[in-house]
Amino acid sequence: MLKKILKKLEPTATTLVAVSKTKPAEAIQELYDQGQRIFGENKVQELTWKYEALPKDIEWHAIGHLQTNKVKYIAPFVAMIHSVESLKLMKEINKQAKKNERVIEILLQFHIAEEDTKFGLDLSEAKEILNSDFYKNVENINVVGVMGMATFTDDKNQVQNEFRTLKNIFDQLKKEFFESDDSFKEISMGMSGDYELAVAEGSTIVRIGSLLFGAR
Ligand SMILES: *Cc1c(COP(=O)(O)O)cnc(C)c1O
């Protein structure tokens, strides 16, 4: 399955994050042995034990809702945090990254789905953060793009519209805040059920779990 997915992502050079939440270390090692190096987890405790247990050249991405008081546990090693949805969280990531003498890549998570259970910013909240004095002087985080989750539905039009909304948000932020910043280039959208649609709408990072590892 890994090869099949990579083949579909190849023409657009889309990055695959293999979402290994709830799966044992052996299952991750199996994909690692096939060449996969980027893995995503949504729980801090699971991220930390898997980081300890598995090869150190794995790039770990935090993709789920992240509590401020837990940032310190992943700051020493996490490569990218996809789920940044408040100034408070951004400040804590910066503080912990600084303690570890690192720069952590982050994505701003937007609320694009119909369900209220999915976390995320709206465009005006994001602009407020990016205009803040804190952000203007920040040194240990690098905002490299946006992330969103579409509604869980069979309605392809709706999912497509939500992906388009996220692409528009990316384009607007790029123009207003990051025009001369080449590192702001990522749109993290698309999961097992909708990644092909996401890629067609401009995704640069897909987060795929069950299609790779089986149902959870
Ligand atoms: C679990 C999860 C995924 C992967 O979901 P699948 O449907 O198993 O591919 C992607 N993104 C986030 C934020 C998740 O929590």
The ligand as a Gaussian input file, in Angstrom:
#p B3LYP/6-31G(d) Opt

LIG

0 1
 C       -5.980000      10.125000      12.612000
 C       -5.657000      11.355000      11.860000
 C       -5.347000      11.298000      10.491000
 C       -5.350000      10.015000       9.676000
 O       -6.631000       9.511000       9.533000
 P       -6.913000       8.253000       8.571000
 O       -8.349000       8.426000       8.212000
 O       -6.674000       7.043000       9.392000
 O       -6.033000       8.353000       7.404000
 C       -5.018000      12.479000       9.862000
 N       -4.994000      13.662000      10.508000
 C       -5.285000      13.752000      11.820000
 C       -5.247000      15.080000      12.473000
 C       -5.642000      12.612000      12.540000
 O       -5.919000      12.720000      13.838000

